[in-house]
Amino acid sequence: MVDIKTTSSAVWWIKYPQQQAEHTQSRAIRLCQDMTDLFSNISLHGYNKLFDSELLLYEKLIWLCLHITTFVVMIIILSFTWDYFVAQYFAINLHDPLYPVEKIAFPAISICSNNRISYQAAENYAIEL
């Protein structure tokens, strides 16, 4: 059995956190200690390098810059993807535009691409099949 007291003092390792009433430290200091403990033990790649005591300061700064750059690039890519998604529109084509949409049977609705298809080429392909 693992001794919880010697493993970590972080909140997620404490079995009964209400029973341990050590309020000598401020919340900010405890939060910093808990976040340091979390990032030191997290399994995501590279976060433990930020708090590794064996690395020099410039190596930690390189890891920090790498994480910040990755986060910014991720936000930019998500922004472009969202803009592309929002810019798409639905094109509704009916044979008779005056025919009420409510009277169209559900299986009769189809979603087609915006690519133009040659009617003659489609007939020739159907004949080949």
Secondary structure, DSSP 8 states (H G I E B T S, - for coil): ---HHHH--SGGG-S-TTT----SS-HHHHHHHHHHHHHHH--STTGGGGG-TTS-HHHHHHHHHHHHHHHHHHHHHHHHHHHHHHH-------SSTTS-GGGS-GGG-----SS---HHHHHHHHHH-
